[in-house]
Amino acid sequence: MTIAHPNAPVDATWFTSSYSNGAGGECLACAITDSGVLIRDSKDAAGPVIAVSGRSWQSFANAQRRR
């Protein structure tokens, strides 16, 4: 995992969960890139971005599905 705010692609397509209600709660925005996934606070588009590998993201997503 790395903090990638200076390296985040300007043209990244960010999305939020379909479970996000837009009411300003705790929500993350994600963008899929060639090298993995970028994650940021959905309310702070100019804030820090965390970059994780595709494999790490898949492990995280699979763990959430089992909950």
PDB file of N, CA, C and O in Angstrom:
ATOM      1  N   MET A   1       0.848  -1.163   0.000  1.00  0.00           N
ATOM      2  CA  MET A   1       0.000   0.000   0.000  1.00  0.00           C
ATOM      3  C   MET A   1       0.895   1.228   0.000  1.00  0.00           C
ATOM      4  O   MET A   1       1.907   1.278   0.698  1.00  0.00           O
ATOM      5  N   THR A   2       0.507   2.212  -0.790  1.00  0.00           N
ATOM      6  CA  THR A   2       1.261   3.462  -0.827  1.00  0.00           C
ATOM      7  C   THR A   2       0.305   4.643  -0.817  1.00  0.00           C
ATOM      8  O   THR A   2      -0.847   4.525  -1.235  1.00  0.00           O
ATOM      9  N   ILE A   3       0.780   5.759  -0.347  1.00  0.00           N
ATOM     10  CA  ILE A   3       0.025   7.002  -0.459  1.00  0.00           C
ATOM     11  C   ILE A   3       0.409   7.598  -1.806  1.00  0.00           C
ATOM     12  O   ILE A   3       1.582   7.866  -2.066  1.00  0.00           O
ATOM     13  N   ALA A   4      -0.589   7.803  -2.660  1.00  0.00           N
ATOM     14  CA  ALA A   4      -0.289   8.132  -4.048  1.00  0.00           C
ATOM     15  C   ALA A   4      -0.839   9.481  -4.494  1.00  0.00           C
ATOM     16  O   ALA A   4      -1.001   9.707  -5.693  1.00  0.00           O
ATOM     17  N   HIS A   5      -1.128  10.379  -3.559  1.00  0.00           N
ATOM     18  CA  HIS A   5      -1.776  11.621  -3.980  1.00  0.00           C
ATOM     19  C   HIS A   5      -1.039  12.372  -5.077  1.00  0.00           C
ATOM     20  O   HIS A   5      -1.705  12.888  -5.974  1.00  0.00           O
ATOM     21  N   PRO A   6       0.299  12.473  -5.073  1.00  0.00           N
ATOM     22  CA  PRO A   6       0.907  13.213  -6.169  1.00  0.00           C
ATOM     23  C   PRO A   6       0.896  12.420  -7.477  1.00  0.00           C
ATOM     24  O   PRO A   6       1.023  13.006  -8.552  1.00  0.00           O
ATOM     25  N   ASN A   7       0.749  11.117  -7.399  1.00  0.00           N
ATOM     26  CA  ASN A   7       0.827  10.273  -8.582  1.00  0.00           C
ATOM     27  C   ASN A   7      -0.533   9.813  -9.103  1.00  0.00           C
ATOM     28  O   ASN A   7      -0.594   9.112 -10.113  1.00  0.00           O
ATOM     29  N   ALA A   8      -1.604  10.187  -8.447  1.00  0.00           N
ATOM     30  CA  ALA A   8      -2.928   9.736  -8.863  1.00  0.00           C
ATOM     31  C   ALA A   8      -3.232  10.277 -10.258  1.00  0.00           C
ATOM     32  O   ALA A   8      -3.071  11.470 -10.515  1.00  0.00           O
ATOM     33  N   PRO A   9      -3.668   9.406 -11.147  1.00  0.00           N
ATOM     34  CA  PRO A   9      -3.988   9.862 -12.508  1.00  0.00           C
ATOM     35  C   PRO A   9      -5.077  10.931 -12.492  1.00  0.00           C
ATOM     36  O   PRO A   9      -6.093  10.783 -11.813  1.00  0.00           O
ATOM     37  N   VAL A  10      -4.861  11.984 -13.226  1.00  0.00           N
ATOM     38  CA  VAL A  10      -5.838  13.067 -13.292  1.00  0.00           C
ATOM     39  C   VAL A  10      -7.127  12.582 -13.938  1.00  0.00           C
ATOM     40  O   VAL A  10      -8.213  13.035 -13.577  1.00  0.00           O
ATOM     41  N   ASP A  11      -7.013  11.670 -14.886  1.00  0.00           N
ATOM     42  CA  ASP A  11      -8.178  11.204 -15.632  1.00  0.00           C
ATOM     43  C   ASP A  11      -8.820   9.951 -15.038  1.00  0.00           C
ATOM     44  O   ASP A  11      -9.628   9.304 -15.705  1.00  0.00           O
ATOM     45  N   ALA A  12      -8.478   9.600 -13.807  1.00  0.00           N
ATOM     46  CA  ALA A  12      -9.052   8.409 -13.177  1.00  0.00           C
ATOM     47  C   ALA A  12     -10.567   8.564 -13.074  1.00  0.00           C
ATOM     48  O   ALA A  12     -11.065   9.648 -12.773  1.00  0.00           O
ATOM     49  N   THR A  13     -11.294   7.482 -13.323  1.00  0.00           N
ATOM     50  CA  THR A  13     -12.747   7.479 -13.184  1.00  0.00           C
ATOM     51  C   THR A  13     -13.086   6.945 -11.802  1.00  0.00           C
ATOM     52  O   THR A  13     -12.915   5.759 -11.521  1.00  0.00           O
ATOM     53  N   TRP A  14     -13.565   7.829 -10.947  1.00  0.00           N
ATOM     54  CA  TRP A  14     -13.863   7.487  -9.564  1.00  0.00           C
ATOM     55  C   TRP A  14     -15.313   7.047  -9.431  1.00  0.00           C
ATOM     56  O   TRP A  14     -16.191   7.566 -10.119  1.00  0.00           O
ATOM     57  N   PHE A  15     -15.563   6.080  -8.537  1.00  0.00           N
ATOM     58  CA  PHE A  15     -16.914   5.624  -8.277  1.00  0.00           C
ATOM     59  C   PHE A  15     -17.083   5.348  -6.786  1.00  0.00           C
ATOM     60  O   PHE A  15     -16.108   5.118  -6.071  1.00  0.00           O
ATOM     61  N   THR A  16     -18.323   5.374  -6.331  1.00  0.00           N
ATOM     62  CA  THR A  16     -18.638   5.008  -4.952  1.00  0.00           C
ATOM     63  C   THR A  16     -19.543   3.792  -4.971  1.00  0.00           C
ATOM     64  O   THR A  16     -20.088   3.430  -6.014  1.00  0.00           O
ATOM     65  N   SER A  17     -19.699   3.175  -3.843  1.00  0.00           N
ATOM     66  CA  SER A  17     -20.532   1.987  -3.712  1.00  0.00           C
ATOM     67  C   SER A  17     -21.981   2.293  -4.049  1.00  0.00           C
ATOM     68  O   SER A  17     -22.462   3.403  -3.818  1.00  0.00           O
ATOM     69  N   SER A  18     -22.667   1.310  -4.593  1.00  0.00           N
ATOM     70  CA  SER A  18     -24.097   1.469  -4.846  1.00  0.00           C
ATOM     71  C   SER A  18     -24.867   1.581  -3.533  1.00  0.00           C
ATOM     72  O   SER A  18     -26.027   1.995  -3.531  1.00  0.00           O
ATOM     73  N   TYR A  19     -24.234   1.215  -2.411  1.00  0.00           N
ATOM     74  CA  TYR A  19     -24.847   1.335  -1.096  1.00  0.00           C
ATOM     75  C   TYR A  19     -24.690   2.730  -0.511  1.00  0.00           C
ATOM     76  O   TYR A  19     -25.275   3.034   0.528  1.00  0.00           O
ATOM     77  N   SER A  20     -23.910   3.580  -1.162  1.00  0.00           N
ATOM     78  CA  SER A  20     -23.707   4.941  -0.685  1.00  0.00           C
ATOM     79  C   SER A  20     -24.978   5.745  -0.942  1.00  0.00           C
ATOM     80  O   SER A  20     -25.498   5.747  -2.058  1.00  0.00           O
ATOM     81  N   ASN A  21     -25.477   6.423   0.083  1.00  0.00           N
ATOM     82  CA  ASN A  21     -26.738   7.151  -0.077  1.00  0.00           C
ATOM     83  C   ASN A  21     -26.547   8.627  -0.383  1.00  0.00           C
ATOM     84  O   ASN A  21     -27.535   9.339  -0.567  1.00  0.00           O
ATOM     85  N   GLY A  22     -25.327   9.105  -0.444  1.00  0.00           N
ATOM     86  CA  GLY A  22     -25.083  10.500  -0.780  1.00  0.00           C
ATOM     87  C   GLY A  22     -25.420  11.481   0.333  1.00  0.00           C
ATOM     88  O   GLY A  22     -25.442  12.689   0.093  1.00  0.00           O
ATOM     89  N   ALA A  23     -25.682  10.998   1.540  1.00  0.00           N
ATOM     90  CA  ALA A  23     -26.075  11.869   2.642  1.00  0.00           C
ATOM     91  C   ALA A  23     -24.876  12.419   3.414  1.00  0.00           C
ATOM     92  O   ALA A  23     -25.053  13.017   4.476  1.00  0.00           O
ATOM     93  N   GLY A  24     -23.666  12.226   2.903  1.00  0.00           N
ATOM     94  CA  GLY A  24     -22.497  12.784   3.555  1.00  0.00           C
ATOM     95  C   GLY A  24     -21.908  11.914   4.643  1.00  0.00           C
ATOM     96  O   GLY A  24     -21.134  12.395   5.471  1.00  0.00           O
ATOM     97  N   GLY A  25     -22.260  10.645   4.654  1.00  0.00           N
ATOM     98  CA  GLY A  25     -21.714   9.733   5.658  1.00  0.00           C
ATOM     99  C   GLY A  25     -20.293   9.325   5.317  1.00  0.00           C
ATOM    100  O   GLY A  25     -19.653   9.910   4.444  1.00  0.00           O
ATOM    101  N   GLU A  26     -19.822   8.331   6.008  1.00  0.00           N
ATOM    102  CA  GLU A  26     -18.473   7.816   5.781  1.00  0.00           C
ATOM    103  C   GLU A  26     -18.475   6.968   4.517  1.00  0.00           C
ATOM    104  O   GLU A  26     -19.049   5.878   4.510  1.00  0.00           O
ATOM    105  N   CYS A  27     -17.851   7.442   3.459  1.00  0.00           N
ATOM    106  CA  CYS A  27     -17.854   6.716   2.199  1.00  0.00           C
ATOM    107  C   CYS A  27     -16.508   6.897   1.496  1.00  0.00           C
ATOM    108  O   CYS A  27     -15.859   7.936   1.620  1.00  0.00           O
ATOM    109  N   LEU A  28     -16.112   5.881   0.767  1.00  0.00           N
ATOM    110  CA  LEU A  28     -14.884   5.921  -0.012  1.00  0.00           C
ATOM    111  C   LEU A  28     -15.203   5.990  -1.483  1.00  0.00           C
ATOM    112  O   LEU A  28     -16.243   5.505  -1.930  1.00  0.00           O
ATOM    113  N   ALA A  29     -14.312   6.591  -2.230  1.00  0.00           N
ATOM    114  CA  ALA A  29     -14.385   6.573  -3.686  1.00  0.00           C
ATOM    115  C   ALA A  29     -13.206   5.743  -4.183  1.00  0.00           C
ATOM    116  O   ALA A  29     -12.120   5.801  -3.606  1.00  0.00           O
ATOM    117  N   CYS A  30     -13.409   4.983  -5.233  1.00  0.00           N
ATOM    118  CA  CYS A  30     -12.372   4.117  -5.778  1.00  0.00           C
ATOM    119  C   CYS A  30     -12.221   4.365  -7.263  1.00  0.00           C
ATOM    120  O   CYS A  30     -13.161   4.787  -7.937  1.00  0.00           O
ATOM    121  N   ALA A  31     -11.033   4.101  -7.763  1.00  0.00           N
ATOM    122  CA  ALA A  31     -10.760   4.177  -9.202  1.00  0.00           C
ATOM    123  C   ALA A  31      -9.864   2.993  -9.557  1.00  0.00           C
ATOM    124  O   ALA A  31      -8.862   2.737  -8.890  1.00  0.00           O
ATOM    125  N   ILE A  32     -10.228   2.294 -10.592  1.00  0.00           N
ATOM    126  CA  ILE A  32      -9.432   1.152 -11.051  1.00  0.00           C
ATOM    127  C   ILE A  32      -8.421   1.648 -12.075  1.00  0.00           C
ATOM    128  O   ILE A  32      -8.771   2.377 -13.004  1.00  0.00           O
ATOM    129  N   THR A  33      -7.162   1.247 -11.899  1.00  0.00           N
ATOM    130  CA  THR A  33      -6.090   1.631 -12.810  1.00  0.00           C
ATOM    131  C   THR A  33      -5.414   0.375 -13.353  1.00  0.00           C
ATOM    132  O   THR A  33      -5.743  -0.739 -12.945  1.00  0.00           O
ATOM    133  N   ASP A  34      -4.485   0.554 -14.257  1.00  0.00           N
ATOM    134  CA  ASP A  34      -3.738  -0.583 -14.805  1.00  0.00           C
ATOM    135  C   ASP A  34      -2.943  -1.318 -13.731  1.00  0.00           C
ATOM    136  O   ASP A  34      -2.722  -2.524 -13.840  1.00  0.00           O
ATOM    137  N   SER A  35      -2.517  -0.604 -12.701  1.00  0.00           N
ATOM    138  CA  SER A  35      -1.666  -1.222 -11.684  1.00  0.00           C
ATOM    139  C   SER A  35      -2.396  -1.584 -10.393  1.00  0.00           C
ATOM    140  O   SER A  35      -1.776  -2.136  -9.484  1.00  0.00           O
ATOM    141  N   GLY A  36      -3.684  -1.294 -10.282  1.00  0.00           N
ATOM    142  CA  GLY A  36      -4.413  -1.632  -9.071  1.00  0.00           C
ATOM    143  C   GLY A  36      -5.613  -0.740  -8.865  1.00  0.00           C
ATOM    144  O   GLY A  36      -6.326  -0.406  -9.811  1.00  0.00           O
ATOM    145  N   VAL A  37      -5.832  -0.354  -7.610  1.00  0.00           N
ATOM    146  CA  VAL A  37      -6.999   0.440  -7.247  1.00  0.00           C
ATOM    147  C   VAL A  37      -6.549   1.634  -6.403  1.00  0.00           C
ATOM    148  O   VAL A  37      -5.688   1.510  -5.532  1.00  0.00           O
ATOM    149  N   LEU A  38      -7.149   2.785  -6.678  1.00  0.00           N
ATOM    150  CA  LEU A  38      -6.922   3.994  -5.891  1.00  0.00           C
ATOM    151  C   LEU A  38      -8.131   4.194  -4.990  1.00  0.00           C
ATOM    152  O   LEU A  38      -9.263   3.945  -5.406  1.00  0.00           O
ATOM    153  N   ILE A  39      -7.904   4.643  -3.759  1.00  0.00           N
ATOM    154  CA  ILE A  39      -8.979   4.819  -2.784  1.00  0.00           C
ATOM    155  C   ILE A  39      -8.810   6.185  -2.134  1.00  0.00           C
ATOM    156  O   ILE A  39      -7.701   6.577  -1.771  1.00  0.00           O
ATOM    157  N   ARG A  40      -9.929   6.914  -1.990  1.00  0.00           N
ATOM    158  CA  ARG A  40      -9.889   8.229  -1.342  1.00  0.00           C
ATOM    159  C   ARG A  40     -11.202   8.469  -0.611  1.00  0.00           C
ATOM    160  O   ARG A  40     -12.180   7.748  -0.813  1.00  0.00           O
ATOM    161  N   ASP A  41     -11.214   9.475   0.226  1.00  0.00           N
ATOM    162  CA  ASP A  41     -12.432   9.915   0.902  1.00  0.00           C
ATOM    163  C   ASP A  41     -13.321  10.569  -0.153  1.00  0.00           C
ATOM    164  O   ASP A  41     -12.881  11.476  -0.859  1.00  0.00           O
ATOM    165  N   SER A  42     -14.551  10.117  -0.262  1.00  0.00           N
ATOM    166  CA  SER A  42     -15.435  10.648  -1.301  1.00  0.00           C
ATOM    167  C   SER A  42     -15.770  12.118  -1.096  1.00  0.00           C
ATOM    168  O   SER A  42     -16.180  12.794  -2.039  1.00  0.00           O
ATOM    169  N   LYS A  43     -15.602  12.624   0.128  1.00  0.00           N
ATOM    170  CA  LYS A  43     -15.908  14.025   0.408  1.00  0.00           C
ATOM    171  C   LYS A  43     -14.700  14.938   0.252  1.00  0.00           C
ATOM    172  O   LYS A  43     -14.818  16.151   0.426  1.00  0.00           O
ATOM    173  N   ASP A  44     -13.535  14.370  -0.074  1.00  0.00           N
ATOM    174  CA  ASP A  44     -12.304  15.156  -0.174  1.00  0.00           C
ATOM    175  C   ASP A  44     -11.534  14.747  -1.428  1.00  0.00           C
ATOM    176  O   ASP A  44     -10.497  14.089  -1.342  1.00  0.00           O
ATOM    177  N   ALA A  45     -12.045  15.138  -2.582  1.00  0.00           N
ATOM    178  CA  ALA A  45     -11.459  14.723  -3.856  1.00  0.00           C
ATOM    179  C   ALA A  45     -10.013  15.182  -4.015  1.00  0.00           C
ATOM    180  O   ALA A  45      -9.249  14.549  -4.744  1.00  0.00           O
ATOM    181  N   ALA A  46      -9.624  16.260  -3.353  1.00  0.00           N
ATOM    182  CA  ALA A  46      -8.254  16.758  -3.466  1.00  0.00           C
ATOM    183  C   ALA A  46      -7.341  16.196  -2.385  1.00  0.00           C
ATOM    184  O   ALA A  46      -6.151  16.509  -2.352  1.00  0.00           O
ATOM    185  N   GLY A  47      -7.889  15.370  -1.501  1.00  0.00           N
ATOM    186  CA  GLY A  47      -7.117  14.834  -0.390  1.00  0.00           C
ATOM    187  C   GLY A  47      -6.241  13.660  -0.798  1.00  0.00           C
ATOM    188  O   GLY A  47      -6.114  13.347  -1.982  1.00  0.00           O
ATOM    189  N   PRO A  48      -5.642  13.019   0.189  1.00  0.00           N
ATOM    190  CA  PRO A  48      -4.730  11.910  -0.083  1.00  0.00           C
ATOM    191  C   PRO A  48      -5.440  10.720  -0.735  1.00  0.00           C
ATOM    192  O   PRO A  48      -6.635  10.495  -0.548  1.00  0.00           O
ATOM    193  N   VAL A  49      -4.664   9.984  -1.494  1.00  0.00           N
ATOM    194  CA  VAL A  49      -5.150   8.799  -2.198  1.00  0.00           C
ATOM    195  C   VAL A  49      -4.275   7.625  -1.785  1.00  0.00           C
ATOM    196  O   VAL A  49      -3.051   7.745  -1.733  1.00  0.00           O
ATOM    197  N   ILE A  50      -4.895   6.505  -1.496  1.00  0.00           N
ATOM    198  CA  ILE A  50      -4.169   5.283  -1.183  1.00  0.00           C
ATOM    199  C   ILE A  50      -4.211   4.385  -2.412  1.00  0.00           C
ATOM    200  O   ILE A  50      -5.272   4.188  -3.004  1.00  0.00           O
ATOM    201  N   ALA A  51      -3.070   3.846  -2.793  1.00  0.00           N
ATOM    202  CA  ALA A  51      -2.977   2.932  -3.932  1.00  0.00           C
ATOM    203  C   ALA A  51      -2.707   1.524  -3.426  1.00  0.00           C
ATOM    204  O   ALA A  51      -1.791   1.315  -2.630  1.00  0.00           O
ATOM    205  N   VAL A  52      -3.494   0.558  -3.879  1.00  0.00           N
ATOM    206  CA  VAL A  52      -3.284  -0.846  -3.524  1.00  0.00           C
ATOM    207  C   VAL A  52      -3.225  -1.671  -4.800  1.00  0.00           C
ATOM    208  O   VAL A  52      -3.783  -1.288  -5.829  1.00  0.00           O
ATOM    209  N   SER A  53      -2.551  -2.794  -4.722  1.00  0.00           N
ATOM    210  CA  SER A  53      -2.463  -3.671  -5.885  1.00  0.00           C
ATOM    211  C   SER A  53      -3.825  -4.302  -6.162  1.00  0.00           C
ATOM    212  O   SER A  53      -4.685  -4.355  -5.282  1.00  0.00           O
ATOM    213  N   GLY A  54      -4.010  -4.768  -7.366  1.00  0.00           N
ATOM    214  CA  GLY A  54      -5.239  -5.453  -7.719  1.00  0.00           C
ATOM    215  C   GLY A  54      -5.464  -6.681  -6.852  1.00  0.00           C
ATOM    216  O   GLY A  54      -6.597  -6.973  -6.467  1.00  0.00           O
ATOM    217  N   ARG A  55      -4.410  -7.391  -6.549  1.00  0.00           N
ATOM    218  CA  ARG A  55      -4.510  -8.594  -5.707  1.00  0.00           C
ATOM    219  C   ARG A  55      -4.971  -8.228  -4.298  1.00  0.00           C
ATOM    220  O   ARG A  55      -5.819  -8.913  -3.726  1.00  0.00           O
ATOM    221  N   SER A  56      -4.418  -7.154  -3.736  1.00  0.00           N
ATOM    222  CA  SER A  56      -4.829  -6.720  -2.396  1.00  0.00           C
ATOM    223  C   SER A  56      -6.295  -6.301  -2.387  1.00  0.00           C
ATOM    224  O   SER A  56      -7.034  -6.633  -1.460  1.00  0.00           O
ATOM    225  N   TRP A  57      -6.711  -5.576  -3.411  1.00  0.00           N
ATOM    226  CA  TRP A  57      -8.107  -5.134  -3.493  1.00  0.00           C
ATOM    227  C   TRP A  57      -9.042  -6.339  -3.597  1.00  0.00           C
ATOM    228  O   TRP A  57     -10.090  -6.368  -2.953  1.00  0.00           O
ATOM    229  N   GLN A  58      -8.671  -7.323  -4.398  1.00  0.00           N
ATOM    230  CA  GLN A  58      -9.496  -8.519  -4.558  1.00  0.00           C
ATOM    231  C   GLN A  58      -9.633  -9.266  -3.236  1.00  0.00           C
ATOM    232  O   GLN A  58     -10.719  -9.738  -2.901  1.00  0.00           O
ATOM    233  N   SER A  59      -8.546  -9.377  -2.485  1.00  0.00           N
ATOM    234  CA  SER A  59      -8.595 -10.023  -1.169  1.00  0.00           C
ATOM    235  C   SER A  59      -9.535  -9.270  -0.232  1.00  0.00           C
ATOM    236  O   SER A  59     -10.323  -9.882   0.489  1.00  0.00           O
ATOM    237  N   PHE A  60      -9.447  -7.949  -0.245  1.00  0.00           N
ATOM    238  CA  PHE A  60     -10.317  -7.126   0.587  1.00  0.00           C
ATOM    239  C   PHE A  60     -11.787  -7.319   0.185  1.00  0.00           C
ATOM    240  O   PHE A  60     -12.642  -7.528   1.046  1.00  0.00           O
ATOM    241  N   ALA A  61     -12.075  -7.249  -1.103  1.00  0.00           N
ATOM    242  CA  ALA A  61     -13.441  -7.383  -1.587  1.00  0.00           C
ATOM    243  C   ALA A  61     -14.012  -8.764  -1.248  1.00  0.00           C
ATOM    244  O   ALA A  61     -15.166  -8.877  -0.834  1.00  0.00           O
ATOM    245  N   ASN A  62     -13.209  -9.803  -1.424  1.00  0.00           N
ATOM    246  CA  ASN A  62     -13.667 -11.147  -1.097  1.00  0.00           C
ATOM    247  C   ASN A  62     -13.978 -11.295   0.386  1.00  0.00           C
ATOM    248  O   ASN A  62     -14.952 -11.951   0.757  1.00  0.00           O
ATOM    249  N   ALA A  63     -13.157 -10.691   1.229  1.00  0.00           N
ATOM    250  CA  ALA A  63     -13.395 -10.752   2.674  1.00  0.00           C
ATOM    251  C   ALA A  63     -14.695 -10.044   3.038  1.00  0.00           C
ATOM    252  O   ALA A  63     -15.422 -10.496   3.923  1.00  0.00           O
ATOM    253  N   GLN A  64     -14.990  -8.942   2.366  1.00  0.00           N
ATOM    254  CA  GLN A  64     -16.233  -8.206   2.658  1.00  0.00           C
ATOM    255  C   GLN A  64     -17.458  -9.000   2.217  1.00  0.00           C
ATOM    256  O   GLN A  64     -18.497  -8.936   2.874  1.00  0.00           O
ATOM    257  N   ARG A  65     -17.360  -9.736   1.136  1.00  0.00           N
ATOM    258  CA  ARG A  65     -18.491 -10.539   0.661  1.00  0.00           C
ATOM    259  C   ARG A  65     -18.839 -11.651   1.638  1.00  0.00           C
ATOM    260  O   ARG A  65     -19.997 -12.057   1.729  1.00  0.00           O
ATOM    261  N   ARG A  66     -17.852 -12.145   2.367  1.00  0.00           N
ATOM    262  CA  ARG A  66     -18.091 -13.233   3.321  1.00  0.00           C
ATOM    263  C   ARG A  66     -18.700 -12.757   4.622  1.00  0.00           C
ATOM    264  O   ARG A  66     -19.096 -13.578   5.449  1.00  0.00           O
ATOM    265  N   ARG A  67     -18.787 -11.459   4.824  1.00  0.00           N
ATOM    266  CA  ARG A  67     -19.319 -10.911   6.084  1.00  0.00           C
ATOM    267  C   ARG A  67     -20.808 -11.023   6.119  1.00  0.00           C
ATOM    268  O   ARG A  67     -21.435 -10.616   7.098  1.00  0.00           O
TER     269      ARG A  67
END
